[in-house]
Amino acid sequence: MTELIIYAFLFLALIAHTLMASKMYKTVHADESLNLKEKNDWKLKALVFPGYYFGKYKDRNKS
């Protein structure tokens, strides 16, 4: 039973990671102020820690 709970938690974490990364991909792709290299850099960062880097990306736009 414990194993099932662990797998369920890992599955939810993977789904959350994927959804956050796809949201960041869409946002970065729609940003016309970035050149191709900057877009690719932000998209690559989204693969590692999408929640953290999406916050950094949003803060960058506010400045």
PQR file with spaces between the fields and no chain letter, atoms N, CA, C, O and H, PARSE charges and radii, in Angstrom:
ATOM       1  N    MET     1       0.827   -1.193    0.000 -0.4000 1.5000
ATOM       2  CA   MET     1       0.000    0.000    0.000 -0.0000 2.0000
ATOM       3  C    MET     1       0.873    1.259    0.000  0.5500 1.7000
ATOM       4  O    MET     1       0.572    2.237   -0.685 -0.5500 1.4000
ATOM       5  N    THR     2       1.944    1.220    0.769 -0.4000 1.5000
ATOM       6  CA   THR     2       2.857    2.370    0.825 -0.0000 2.0000
ATOM       7  C    THR     2       3.472    2.631   -0.549  0.5500 1.7000
ATOM       8  O    THR     2       3.643    3.777   -0.964 -0.5500 1.4000
ATOM       9  H    THR     2       2.189    0.426    1.326  0.4000 1.0000
ATOM      10  N    GLU     3       3.795    1.559   -1.232 -0.4000 1.5000
ATOM      11  CA   GLU     3       4.386    1.691   -2.561 -0.0000 2.0000
ATOM      12  C    GLU     3       3.414    2.374   -3.522  0.5500 1.7000
ATOM      13  O    GLU     3       3.829    3.195   -4.339 -0.5500 1.4000
ATOM      14  H    GLU     3       3.657    0.628   -0.895  0.4000 1.0000
ATOM      15  N    LEU     4       2.151    2.048   -3.432 -0.4000 1.5000
ATOM      16  CA   LEU     4       1.139    2.654   -4.282 -0.0000 2.0000
ATOM      17  C    LEU     4       1.017    4.154   -4.007  0.5500 1.7000
ATOM      18  O    LEU     4       0.872    4.949   -4.935 -0.5500 1.4000
ATOM      19  H    LEU     4       1.814    1.381   -2.768  0.4000 1.0000
ATOM      20  N    ILE     5       1.076    4.528   -2.755 -0.4000 1.5000
ATOM      21  CA   ILE     5       1.002    5.949   -2.389 -0.0000 2.0000
ATOM      22  C    ILE     5       2.220    6.701   -2.920  0.5500 1.7000
ATOM      23  O    ILE     5       2.095    7.823   -3.411 -0.5500 1.4000
ATOM      24  H    ILE     5       1.194    3.882   -2.001  0.4000 1.0000
ATOM      25  N    ILE     6       3.377    6.093   -2.824 -0.4000 1.5000
ATOM      26  CA   ILE     6       4.598    6.729   -3.340 -0.0000 2.0000
ATOM      27  C    ILE     6       4.502    6.910   -4.853  0.5500 1.7000
ATOM      28  O    ILE     6       4.831    7.978   -5.371 -0.5500 1.4000
ATOM      29  H    ILE     6       3.479    5.182   -2.425  0.4000 1.0000
ATOM      30  N    TYR     7       4.051    5.871   -5.567 -0.4000 1.5000
ATOM      31  CA   TYR     7       3.899    5.974   -7.015 -0.0000 2.0000
ATOM      32  C    TYR     7       2.856    7.022   -7.405  0.5500 1.7000
ATOM      33  O    TYR     7       3.037    7.743   -8.386 -0.5500 1.4000
ATOM      34  H    TYR     7       3.783    5.004   -5.146  0.4000 1.0000
ATOM      35  N    ALA     8       1.787    7.108   -6.656 -0.4000 1.5000
ATOM      36  CA   ALA     8       0.754    8.111   -6.944 -0.0000 2.0000
ATOM      37  C    ALA     8       1.312    9.515   -6.758  0.5500 1.7000
ATOM      38  O    ALA     8       1.052   10.401   -7.573 -0.5500 1.4000
ATOM      39  H    ALA     8       1.639    6.523   -5.858  0.4000 1.0000
ATOM      40  N    PHE     9       2.073    9.720   -5.698 -0.4000 1.5000
ATOM      41  CA   PHE     9       2.686   11.032   -5.462 -0.0000 2.0000
ATOM      42  C    PHE     9       3.670   11.382   -6.573  0.5500 1.7000
ATOM      43  O    PHE     9       3.668   12.510   -7.067 -0.5500 1.4000
ATOM      44  H    PHE     9       2.284    9.000   -5.036  0.4000 1.0000
ATOM      45  N    LEU    10       4.512   10.427   -6.971 -0.4000 1.5000
ATOM      46  CA   LEU    10       5.458   10.679   -8.058 -0.0000 2.0000
ATOM      47  C    LEU    10       4.749   10.976   -9.369  0.5500 1.7000
ATOM      48  O    LEU    10       5.194   11.830  -10.136 -0.5500 1.4000
ATOM      49  H    LEU    10       4.513    9.511   -6.570  0.4000 1.0000
ATOM      50  N    PHE    11       3.655   10.283   -9.631 -0.4000 1.5000
ATOM      51  CA   PHE    11       2.886   10.536  -10.844 -0.0000 2.0000
ATOM      52  C    PHE    11       2.299   11.949  -10.832  0.5500 1.7000
ATOM      53  O    PHE    11       2.358   12.651  -11.841 -0.5500 1.4000
ATOM      54  H    PHE    11       3.293    9.589   -9.007  0.4000 1.0000
ATOM      55  N    LEU    12       1.740   12.363   -9.711 -0.4000 1.5000
ATOM      56  CA   LEU    12       1.188   13.718   -9.610 -0.0000 2.0000
ATOM      57  C    LEU    12       2.279   14.774   -9.753  0.5500 1.7000
ATOM      58  O    LEU    12       2.058   15.812  -10.376 -0.5500 1.4000
ATOM      59  H    LEU    12       1.692   11.792   -8.892  0.4000 1.0000
ATOM      60  N    ALA    13       3.444   14.518   -9.187 -0.4000 1.5000
ATOM      61  CA   ALA    13       4.559   15.459   -9.315 -0.0000 2.0000
ATOM      62  C    ALA    13       5.005   15.557  -10.777  0.5500 1.7000
ATOM      63  O    ALA    13       5.312   16.647  -11.258 -0.5500 1.4000
ATOM      64  H    ALA    13       3.624   13.675   -8.681  0.4000 1.0000
ATOM      65  N    LEU    14       5.041   14.442  -11.472 -0.4000 1.5000
ATOM      66  CA   LEU    14       5.416   14.444  -12.884 -0.0000 2.0000
ATOM      67  C    LEU    14       4.398   15.188  -13.738  0.5500 1.7000
ATOM      68  O    LEU    14       4.773   15.947  -14.632 -0.5500 1.4000
ATOM      69  H    LEU    14       4.791   13.556  -11.082  0.4000 1.0000
ATOM      70  N    ILE    15       3.131   14.980  -13.473 -0.4000 1.5000
ATOM      71  CA   ILE    15       2.079   15.692  -14.218 -0.0000 2.0000
ATOM      72  C    ILE    15       2.161   17.197  -13.946  0.5500 1.7000
ATOM      73  O    ILE    15       2.053   17.997  -14.875 -0.5500 1.4000
ATOM      74  H    ILE    15       2.826   14.363  -12.747  0.4000 1.0000
ATOM      75  N    ALA    16       2.351   17.588  -12.685 -0.4000 1.5000
ATOM      76  CA   ALA    16       2.465   19.013  -12.351 -0.0000 2.0000
ATOM      77  C    ALA    16       3.677   19.632  -13.041  0.5500 1.7000
ATOM      78  O    ALA    16       3.600   20.749  -13.553 -0.5500 1.4000
ATOM      79  H    ALA    16       2.439   16.938  -11.930  0.4000 1.0000
ATOM      80  N    HIS    17       4.782   18.917  -13.053 -0.4000 1.5000
ATOM      81  CA   HIS    17       5.997   19.396  -13.712 -0.0000 2.0000
ATOM      82  C    HIS    17       5.746   19.602  -15.209  0.5500 1.7000
ATOM      83  O    HIS    17       6.148   20.617  -15.776 -0.5500 1.4000
ATOM      84  H    HIS    17       4.844   18.010  -12.636  0.4000 1.0000
ATOM      85  N    THR    18       5.091   18.652  -15.833 -0.4000 1.5000
ATOM      86  CA   THR    18       4.807   18.727  -17.261 -0.0000 2.0000
ATOM      87  C    THR    18       3.866   19.881  -17.588  0.5500 1.7000
ATOM      88  O    THR    18       4.087   20.603  -18.561 -0.5500 1.4000
ATOM      89  H    THR    18       4.764   17.827  -15.373  0.4000 1.0000
ATOM      90  N    LEU    19       2.838   20.058  -16.801 -0.4000 1.5000
ATOM      91  CA   LEU    19       1.889   21.158  -17.049 -0.0000 2.0000
ATOM      92  C    LEU    19       2.539   22.519  -16.862  0.5500 1.7000
ATOM      93  O    LEU    19       2.288   23.439  -17.641 -0.5500 1.4000
ATOM      94  H    LEU    19       2.658   19.472  -16.011  0.4000 1.0000
ATOM      95  N    MET    20       3.368   22.656  -15.841 -0.4000 1.5000
ATOM      96  CA   MET    20       4.041   23.932  -15.602 -0.0000 2.0000
ATOM      97  C    MET    20       5.034   24.236  -16.723  0.5500 1.7000
ATOM      98  O    MET    20       5.139   25.378  -17.171 -0.5500 1.4000
ATOM      99  H    MET    20       3.572   21.909  -15.208  0.4000 1.0000
ATOM     100  N    ALA    21       5.756   23.223  -17.171 -0.4000 1.5000
ATOM     101  CA   ALA    21       6.705   23.422  -18.266 -0.0000 2.0000
ATOM     102  C    ALA    21       5.977   23.815  -19.553  0.5500 1.7000
ATOM     103  O    ALA    21       6.446   24.690  -20.282 -0.5500 1.4000
ATOM     104  H    ALA    21       5.671   22.295  -16.807  0.4000 1.0000
ATOM     105  N    SER    22       4.851   23.186  -19.836 -0.4000 1.5000
ATOM     106  CA   SER    22       4.118   23.534  -21.057 -0.0000 2.0000
ATOM     107  C    SER    22       3.539   24.943  -20.975  0.5500 1.7000
ATOM     108  O    SER    22       3.474   25.646  -21.983 -0.5500 1.4000
ATOM     109  H    SER    22       4.471   22.476  -19.243  0.4000 1.0000
ATOM     110  N    LYS    23       3.122   25.356  -19.788 -0.4000 1.5000
ATOM     111  CA   LYS    23       2.625   26.731  -19.629 -0.0000 2.0000
ATOM     112  C    LYS    23       3.745   27.731  -19.886  0.5500 1.7000
ATOM     113  O    LYS    23       3.539   28.755  -20.539 -0.5500 1.4000
ATOM     114  H    LYS    23       3.175   24.785  -18.969  0.4000 1.0000
ATOM     115  N    MET    24       4.926   27.426  -19.368 -0.4000 1.5000
ATOM     116  CA   MET    24       6.051   28.329  -19.590 -0.0000 2.0000
ATOM     117  C    MET    24       6.454   28.336  -21.062  0.5500 1.7000
ATOM     118  O    MET    24       6.775   29.394  -21.603 -0.5500 1.4000
ATOM     119  H    MET    24       5.093   26.594  -18.838  0.4000 1.0000
ATOM     120  N    TYR    25       6.443   27.184  -21.715 -0.4000 1.5000
ATOM     121  CA   TYR    25       6.757   27.113  -23.142 -0.0000 2.0000
ATOM     122  C    TYR    25       5.831   28.029  -23.937  0.5500 1.7000
ATOM     123  O    TYR    25       6.293   28.798  -24.780 -0.5500 1.4000
ATOM     124  H    TYR    25       6.183   26.325  -21.276  0.4000 1.0000
ATOM     125  N    LYS    26       4.536   27.951  -23.676 -0.4000 1.5000
ATOM     126  CA   LYS    26       3.571   28.768  -24.414 -0.0000 2.0000
ATOM     127  C    LYS    26       3.802   30.255  -24.166  0.5500 1.7000
ATOM     128  O    LYS    26       3.744   31.060  -25.095 -0.5500 1.4000
ATOM     129  H    LYS    26       4.161   27.326  -22.991  0.4000 1.0000
ATOM     130  N    THR    27       4.063   30.612  -22.921 -0.4000 1.5000
ATOM     131  CA   THR    27       4.270   32.014  -22.577 -0.0000 2.0000
ATOM     132  C    THR    27       5.530   32.562  -23.231  0.5500 1.7000
ATOM     133  O    THR    27       5.519   33.657  -23.793 -0.5500 1.4000
ATOM     134  H    THR    27       4.110   29.957  -22.167  0.4000 1.0000
ATOM     135  N    VAL    28       6.613   31.800  -23.156 -0.4000 1.5000
ATOM     136  CA   VAL    28       7.877   32.242  -23.743 -0.0000 2.0000
ATOM     137  C    VAL    28       7.765   32.311  -25.261  0.5500 1.7000
ATOM     138  O    VAL    28       8.275   33.248  -25.875 -0.5500 1.4000
ATOM     139  H    VAL    28       6.621   30.910  -22.699  0.4000 1.0000
ATOM     140  N    HIS    29       7.115   31.346  -25.864 -0.4000 1.5000
ATOM     141  CA   HIS    29       6.971   31.335  -27.321 -0.0000 2.0000
ATOM     142  C    HIS    29       6.156   32.532  -27.816  0.5500 1.7000
ATOM     143  O    HIS    29       6.406   33.032  -28.913 -0.5500 1.4000
ATOM     144  H    HIS    29       6.701   30.585  -25.365  0.4000 1.0000
ATOM     145  N    ALA    30       5.202   32.991  -27.035 -0.4000 1.5000
ATOM     146  CA   ALA    30       4.361   34.122  -27.449 -0.0000 2.0000
ATOM     147  C    ALA    30       5.039   35.472  -27.203  0.5500 1.7000
ATOM     148  O    ALA    30       4.568   36.492  -27.706 -0.5500 1.4000
ATOM     149  H    ALA    30       4.999   32.585  -26.144  0.4000 1.0000
ATOM     150  N    ASP    31       6.117   35.494  -26.453 -0.4000 1.5000
ATOM     151  CA   ASP    31       6.802   36.749  -26.124 -0.0000 2.0000
ATOM     152  C    ASP    31       7.599   37.234  -27.330  0.5500 1.7000
ATOM     153  O    ASP    31       8.591   36.615  -27.714 -0.5500 1.4000
ATOM     154  H    ASP    31       6.500   34.665  -26.046  0.4000 1.0000
ATOM     155  N    GLU    32       7.168   38.333  -27.917 -0.4000 1.5000
ATOM     156  CA   GLU    32       7.819   38.878  -29.111 -0.0000 2.0000
ATOM     157  C    GLU    32       9.082   39.664  -28.791  0.5500 1.7000
ATOM     158  O    GLU    32       9.859   39.953  -29.701 -0.5500 1.4000
ATOM     159  H    GLU    32       6.362   38.836  -27.605  0.4000 1.0000
ATOM     160  N    SER    33       9.314   40.019  -27.529 -0.4000 1.5000
ATOM     161  CA   SER    33      10.481   40.822  -27.174 -0.0000 2.0000
ATOM     162  C    SER    33      11.758   39.981  -27.067  0.5500 1.7000
ATOM     163  O    SER    33      12.851   40.536  -26.955 -0.5500 1.4000
ATOM     164  H    SER    33       8.683   39.784  -26.790  0.4000 1.0000
ATOM     165  N    LEU    34      11.634   38.668  -27.100 -0.4000 1.5000
ATOM     166  CA   LEU    34      12.802   37.789  -26.990 -0.0000 2.0000
ATOM     167  C    LEU    34      13.268   37.338  -28.368  0.5500 1.7000
ATOM     168  O    LEU    34      12.463   37.099  -29.268 -0.5500 1.4000
ATOM     169  H    LEU    34      10.746   38.217  -27.191  0.4000 1.0000
ATOM     170  N    ASN    35      14.587   37.226  -28.510 -0.4000 1.5000
ATOM     171  CA   ASN    35      15.090   36.654  -29.754 -0.0000 2.0000
ATOM     172  C    ASN    35      15.099   35.129  -29.629  0.5500 1.7000
ATOM     173  O    ASN    35      14.744   34.591  -28.580 -0.5500 1.4000
ATOM     174  H    ASN    35      15.241   37.420  -27.779  0.4000 1.0000
ATOM     175  N    LEU    36      15.495   34.445  -30.673 -0.4000 1.5000
ATOM     176  CA   LEU    36      15.433   32.992  -30.708 -0.0000 2.0000
ATOM     177  C    LEU    36      16.312   32.350  -29.638  0.5500 1.7000
ATOM     178  O    LEU    36      15.900   31.376  -29.007 -0.5500 1.4000
ATOM     179  H    LEU    36      15.783   34.882  -31.525  0.4000 1.0000
ATOM     180  N    LYS    37      17.509   32.876  -29.427 -0.4000 1.5000
ATOM     181  CA   LYS    37      18.412   32.309  -28.427 -0.0000 2.0000
ATOM     182  C    LYS    37      17.832   32.457  -27.020  0.5500 1.7000
ATOM     183  O    LYS    37      17.890   31.521  -26.223 -0.5500 1.4000
ATOM     184  H    LYS    37      17.844   33.667  -29.940  0.4000 1.0000
ATOM     185  N    GLU    38      17.277   33.621  -26.717 -0.4000 1.5000
ATOM     186  CA   GLU    38      16.676   33.833  -25.394 -0.0000 2.0000
ATOM     187  C    GLU    38      15.466   32.920  -25.184  0.5500 1.7000
ATOM     188  O    GLU    38      15.277   32.376  -24.096 -0.5500 1.4000
ATOM     189  H    GLU    38      17.230   34.382  -27.364  0.4000 1.0000
ATOM     190  N    LYS    39      14.661   32.755  -26.213 -0.4000 1.5000
ATOM     191  CA   LYS    39      13.512   31.848  -26.105 -0.0000 2.0000
ATOM     192  C    LYS    39      13.976   30.428  -25.814  0.5500 1.7000
ATOM     193  O    LYS    39      13.420   29.748  -24.952 -0.5500 1.4000
ATOM     194  H    LYS    39      14.814   33.197  -27.097  0.4000 1.0000
ATOM     195  N    ASN    40      14.998   29.989  -26.538 -0.4000 1.5000
ATOM     196  CA   ASN    40      15.501   28.634  -26.329 -0.0000 2.0000
ATOM     197  C    ASN    40      16.104   28.468  -24.938  0.5500 1.7000
ATOM     198  O    ASN    40      15.953   27.412  -24.323 -0.5500 1.4000
ATOM     199  H    ASN    40      15.450   30.541  -27.238  0.4000 1.0000
ATOM     200  N    ASP    41      16.780   29.489  -24.440 -0.4000 1.5000
ATOM     201  CA   ASP    41      17.345   29.427  -23.087 -0.0000 2.0000
ATOM     202  C    ASP    41      16.243   29.271  -22.040  0.5500 1.7000
ATOM     203  O    ASP    41      16.352   28.435  -21.142 -0.5500 1.4000
ATOM     204  H    ASP    41      16.903   30.347  -24.940  0.4000 1.0000
ATOM     205  N    TRP    42      15.188   30.068  -22.152 -0.4000 1.5000
ATOM     206  CA   TRP    42      14.084   29.975  -21.180 -0.0000 2.0000
ATOM     207  C    TRP    42      13.361   28.632  -21.296  0.5500 1.7000
ATOM     208  O    TRP    42      12.952   28.057  -20.287 -0.5500 1.4000
ATOM     209  H    TRP    42      15.098   30.746  -22.881  0.4000 1.0000
ATOM     210  N    LYS    43      13.205   28.138  -22.512 -0.4000 1.5000
ATOM     211  CA   LYS    43      12.538   26.845  -22.695 -0.0000 2.0000
ATOM     212  C    LYS    43      13.372   25.713  -22.115  0.5500 1.7000
ATOM     213  O    LYS    43      12.825   24.776  -21.534 -0.5500 1.4000
ATOM     214  H    LYS    43      13.538   28.605  -23.332  0.4000 1.0000
ATOM     215  N    LEU    44      14.687   25.790  -22.267 -0.4000 1.5000
ATOM     216  CA   LEU    44      15.559   24.773  -21.691 -0.0000 2.0000
ATOM     217  C    LEU    44      15.496   24.803  -20.168  0.5500 1.7000
ATOM     218  O    LEU    44      15.503   23.756  -19.521 -0.5500 1.4000
ATOM     219  H    LEU    44      15.131   26.552  -22.739  0.4000 1.0000
ATOM     220  N    LYS    45      15.434   25.996  -19.602 -0.4000 1.5000
ATOM     221  CA   LYS    45      15.317   26.125  -18.147 -0.0000 2.0000
ATOM     222  C    LYS    45      13.995   25.537  -17.651  0.5500 1.7000
ATOM     223  O    LYS    45      13.917   25.016  -16.539 -0.5500 1.4000
ATOM     224  H    LYS    45      15.428   26.847  -20.128  0.4000 1.0000
ATOM     225  N    ALA    46      12.967   25.625  -18.480 -0.4000 1.5000
ATOM     226  CA   ALA    46      11.656   25.085  -18.093 -0.0000 2.0000
ATOM     227  C    ALA    46      11.686   23.569  -17.950  0.5500 1.7000
ATOM     228  O    ALA    46      10.860   22.997  -17.239 -0.5500 1.4000
ATOM     229  H    ALA    46      13.030   26.048  -19.384  0.4000 1.0000
ATOM     230  N    LEU    47      12.619   22.923  -18.612 -0.4000 1.5000
ATOM     231  CA   LEU    47      12.721   21.471  -18.489 -0.0000 2.0000
ATOM     232  C    LEU    47      13.293   21.050  -17.144  0.5500 1.7000
ATOM     233  O    LEU    47      13.008   19.951  -16.667 -0.5500 1.4000
ATOM     234  H    LEU    47      13.290   23.387  -19.190  0.4000 1.0000
ATOM     235  N    VAL    48      14.096   21.910  -16.527 -0.4000 1.5000
ATOM     236  CA   VAL    48      14.761   21.567  -15.273 -0.0000 2.0000
ATOM     237  C    VAL    48      13.845   21.836  -14.084  0.5500 1.7000
ATOM     238  O    VAL    48      13.432   20.908  -13.390 -0.5500 1.4000
ATOM     239  H    VAL    48      14.327   22.803  -16.914  0.4000 1.0000
ATOM     240  N    PHE    49      13.532   23.101  -13.854 -0.4000 1.5000
ATOM     241  CA   PHE    49      12.682   23.518  -12.735 -0.0000 2.0000
ATOM     242  C    PHE    49      11.667   24.531  -13.249  0.5500 1.7000
ATOM     243  O    PHE    49      11.888   25.735  -13.118 -0.5500 1.4000
ATOM     244  H    PHE    49      13.869   23.856  -14.418  0.4000 1.0000
ATOM     245  N    PRO    50      10.567   24.077  -13.826 -0.5600 1.5000
ATOM     246  CA   PRO    50       9.645   25.016  -14.464  0.2800 2.0000
ATOM     247  C    PRO    50       9.005   26.018  -13.506  0.5500 1.7000
ATOM     248  O    PRO    50       8.815   27.177  -13.875 -0.5500 1.4000
ATOM     249  N    GLY    51       8.673   25.607  -12.307 -0.4000 1.5000
ATOM     250  CA   GLY    51       8.048   26.529  -11.358 -0.0000 2.0000
ATOM     251  C    GLY    51       8.984   27.655  -10.955  0.5500 1.7000
ATOM     252  O    GLY    51       8.589   28.820  -10.922 -0.5500 1.4000
ATOM     253  H    GLY    51       8.827   24.666  -12.008  0.4000 1.0000
ATOM     254  N    TYR    52      10.204   27.310  -10.654 -0.4000 1.5000
ATOM     255  CA   TYR    52      11.205   28.295  -10.226 -0.0000 2.0000
ATOM     256  C    TYR    52      11.528   29.271  -11.350  0.5500 1.7000
ATOM     257  O    TYR    52      11.508   30.485  -11.146 -0.5500 1.4000
ATOM     258  H    TYR    52      10.525   26.363  -10.681  0.4000 1.0000
ATOM     259  N    TYR    53      11.827   28.741  -12.542 -0.4000 1.5000
ATOM     260  CA   TYR    53      12.224   29.609  -13.644 -0.0000 2.0000
ATOM     261  C    TYR    53      11.048   30.386  -14.230  0.5500 1.7000
ATOM     262  O    TYR    53      11.250   31.453  -14.811 -0.5500 1.4000
ATOM     263  H    TYR    53      11.843   27.755  -12.708  0.4000 1.0000
ATOM     264  N    PHE    54       9.837   29.880  -14.091 -0.4000 1.5000
ATOM     265  CA   PHE    54       8.681   30.660  -14.551 -0.0000 2.0000
ATOM     266  C    PHE    54       8.521   31.895  -13.667  0.5500 1.7000
ATOM     267  O    PHE    54       8.182   32.972  -14.156 -0.5500 1.4000
ATOM     268  H    PHE    54       9.673   29.014  -13.620  0.4000 1.0000
ATOM     269  N    GLY    55       8.764   31.738  -12.371 -0.4000 1.5000
ATOM     270  CA   GLY    55       8.742   32.890  -11.467 -0.0000 2.0000
ATOM     271  C    GLY    55       9.825   33.894  -11.828  0.5500 1.7000
ATOM     272  O    GLY    55       9.586   35.101  -11.818 -0.5500 1.4000
ATOM     273  H    GLY    55       9.039   30.863  -11.973  0.4000 1.0000
ATOM     274  N    LYS    56      11.020   33.396  -12.147 -0.4000 1.5000
ATOM     275  CA   LYS    56      12.127   34.280  -12.566 -0.0000 2.0000
ATOM     276  C    LYS    56      11.772   34.989  -13.877  0.5500 1.7000
ATOM     277  O    LYS    56      12.061   36.174  -14.042 -0.5500 1.4000
ATOM     278  H    LYS    56      11.215   32.415  -12.155  0.4000 1.0000
ATOM     279  N    TYR    57      11.152   34.270  -14.794 -0.4000 1.5000
ATOM     280  CA   TYR    57      10.760   34.851  -16.073 -0.0000 2.0000
ATOM     281  C    TYR    57       9.731   35.961  -15.879  0.5500 1.7000
ATOM     282  O    TYR    57       9.831   37.023  -16.495 -0.5500 1.4000
ATOM     283  H    TYR    57      10.917   33.308  -14.660  0.4000 1.0000
ATOM     284  N    LYS    58       8.748   35.715  -15.026 -0.4000 1.5000
ATOM     285  CA   LYS    58       7.724   36.733  -14.738 -0.0000 2.0000
ATOM     286  C    LYS    58       8.342   37.966  -14.089  0.5500 1.7000
ATOM     287  O    LYS    58       7.978   39.093  -14.425 -0.5500 1.4000
ATOM     288  H    LYS    58       8.667   34.853  -14.526  0.4000 1.0000
ATOM     289  N    ASP    59       9.284   37.757  -13.154 -0.4000 1.5000
ATOM     290  CA   ASP    59       9.943   38.884  -12.494 -0.0000 2.0000
ATOM     291  C    ASP    59      10.771   39.683  -13.486  0.5500 1.7000
ATOM     292  O    ASP    59      10.873   40.904  -13.368 -0.5500 1.4000
ATOM     293  H    ASP    59       9.580   36.841  -12.882  0.4000 1.0000
ATOM     294  N    ARG    60      11.363   39.005  -14.464 -0.4000 1.5000
ATOM     295  CA   ARG    60      12.163   39.680  -15.473 -0.0000 2.0000
ATOM     296  C    ARG    60      11.286   40.612  -16.302  0.5500 1.7000
ATOM     297  O    ARG    60      11.736   41.691  -16.689 -0.5500 1.4000
ATOM     298  H    ARG    60      11.280   38.013  -14.559  0.4000 1.0000
ATOM     299  N    ASN    61      10.062   40.224  -16.578 -0.4000 1.5000
ATOM     300  CA   ASN    61       9.156   41.044  -17.379 -0.0000 2.0000
ATOM     301  C    ASN    61       8.641   42.250  -16.614  0.5500 1.7000
ATOM     302  O    ASN    61       8.295   43.261  -17.224 -0.5500 1.4000
ATOM     303  H    ASN    61       9.697   39.347  -16.264  0.4000 1.0000
ATOM     304  N    LYS    62       8.582   42.164  -15.288 -0.4000 1.5000
ATOM     305  CA   LYS    62       8.085   43.289  -14.491 -0.0000 2.0000
ATOM     306  C    LYS    62       9.109   44.400  -14.369  0.5500 1.7000
ATOM     307  O    LYS    62       8.748   45.563  -14.189 -0.5500 1.4000
ATOM     308  H    LYS    62       8.863   41.342  -14.792  0.4000 1.0000
ATOM     309  N    SER    63      10.381   44.053  -14.465 -0.4000 1.5000
ATOM     310  CA   SER    63      11.448   45.055  -14.306 -0.0000 2.0000
ATOM     311  C    SER    63      11.581   45.929  -15.512  0.5500 1.7000
ATOM     312  O    SER    63      12.430   46.820  -15.537 -0.5500 1.4000
ATOM     313  H    SER    63      10.674   43.108  -14.611  0.4000 1.0000
